[in-house]
Amino acid sequence: MPIALDPDSTFKIILRSDEDKPEDSKPAFIFKYPTGRQWRKIAQVQDNLDDIESSNDLANKVFDSVKTLLVGWENMVDTTGQCIGYDQEKLEDILTLPEAEELIFAVLNQVPNFKDKKKLDLPLDSDTSSSVKTVKD
């Protein structure tokens, strides 16, 4: 199954501002891997950030891009320490625009983790031995 279609293939992104927090309480955003079309659409937003004239349009495009692949978060707490359950509609109440842009850049540069990479490296089901010719010295 292609990694972008596998519901179990996800990756976490931790904002730079949270990297020094303890591992057990570090906030993380969970994303699914983008299809080629999704990657291109998000890359186009990233490429055109400087050309968007309206601040509102900029915010809409950036947050919509993040929401495209966001499937969850963990260790997210509000200013009083209360847990914030996953709800995409709360995203704009949690992140600043520069943090959302950071997530876009990280998503576009994501490489599959070891578990997901292992799926990509599985041998083909078909027998290719008959099509391989050996080179003689």
C-alpha positions in Angstrom: 0.0 0.0 0.0 1.4 3.5 -0.8 2.6 5.2 2.4 0.3 8.2 1.8 -2.8 5.9 1.7 -1.8 3.8 4.8 -3.8 5.2 7.7 -1.2 3.8 10.1 1.7 5.7 8.5 2.0 9.0 10.4 4.8 11.2 11.6 5.2 13.7 14.4 6.5 17.2 14.2 7.6 19.1 17.3 7.9 22.9 17.0 11.4 24.3 17.5 10.1 26.2 20.6 9.2 22.9 22.2 12.3 20.9 21.5 13.8 21.5 25.0 10.7 20.3 26.9 10.7 16.9 28.6 10.0 14.0 26.3 6.9 12.8 28.2 5.2 16.3 27.9 6.5 17.6 24.6 3.7 18.8 22.4 3.6 17.2 19.0 1.6 17.5 15.9 0.7 14.2 14.0 0.5 14.2 10.3 -0.2 11.7 7.6 2.2 11.5 4.6 1.2 13.6 1.7 0.3 12.2 -1.7 2.1 13.8 -4.6 -0.8 16.1 -5.4 -1.1 17.2 -1.7 2.6 17.8 -1.5 2.5 19.9 -4.7 -0.4 21.9 -3.4 1.3 22.7 -0.1 4.6 23.4 -1.9 2.8 25.9 -4.1 1.4 27.7 -1.0 4.9 27.8 0.5 6.4 29.1 -2.8 3.9 31.9 -3.0 3.9 33.1 0.6 5.6 36.3 -0.3 3.2 37.1 -3.1 0.0 36.8 -1.1 -1.2 40.4 -0.6 -4.0 40.0 1.9 -2.9 39.0 5.5 -6.2 37.1 5.9 -5.6 35.2 2.6 -2.1 34.3 3.8 -3.5 33.0 7.2 -6.2 31.0 5.4 -3.8 29.3 3.0 -1.3 28.5 5.7 -3.7 27.1 8.2 -5.7 25.2 5.4 -2.4 23.6 4.3 -1.6 22.4 7.8 -5.1 21.0 8.2 -4.8 19.1 4.9 -2.6 16.4 6.6 -3.0 17.0 10.3 -4.6 13.9 11.9 -3.9 14.6 15.6 -1.7 16.1 18.3 -0.5 15.0 21.7 0.5 16.7 25.0 -1.3 19.9 24.0 -2.3 22.0 27.0 -3.8 25.4 27.3 -2.5 28.3 29.4 -4.1 26.8 32.6 -2.5 23.4 32.0 -5.8 21.8 30.8 -5.4 19.2 28.1 -6.7 20.3 24.6 -8.3 17.4 22.8 -7.7 17.1 19.1 -10.0 19.2 17.0 -8.8 20.9 13.8 -11.1 23.8 14.4 -8.9 24.7 17.5 -5.7 24.9 15.4 -5.9 28.6 14.9 -6.4 29.1 18.7 -3.3 27.1 19.4 -0.7 28.2 16.8 0.7 31.5 15.7 1.0 32.0 11.9 4.8 31.6 12.0 4.4 28.3 13.8 1.9 27.1 11.2 4.4 28.0 8.5 7.0 26.1 10.4 4.8 23.0 10.3 4.3 23.4 6.5 8.0 23.5 5.9 8.5 20.5 8.1 5.8 18.5 6.4 7.4 19.2 3.0 10.8 18.0 4.2 9.5 14.9 6.0 11.2 11.6 5.2 9.5 8.4 6.2 10.6 7.0 9.6 12.3 3.6 10.0 9.0 1.7 10.3 7.4 3.4 7.3 10.7 3.2 5.4 10.8 -0.5 6.0 7.4 -0.8 4.3 8.8 1.0 1.2 11.8 -1.4 1.1 9.8 -4.6 1.1 10.7 -7.0 -1.8 8.4 -7.2 -4.8 5.8 -10.0 -4.8 6.6 -10.9 -8.3 9.5 -13.2 -9.3 12.1 -11.2 -11.2 14.8 -13.8 -11.2 14.0 -15.0 -14.8 14.5 -11.5 -16.2 17.9 -11.0 -14.6 20.9 -11.9 -16.6 24.3 -12.4 -15.0 27.3 -10.8 -16.4 30.2 -13.1 -17.0 33.8 -12.1 -16.5 
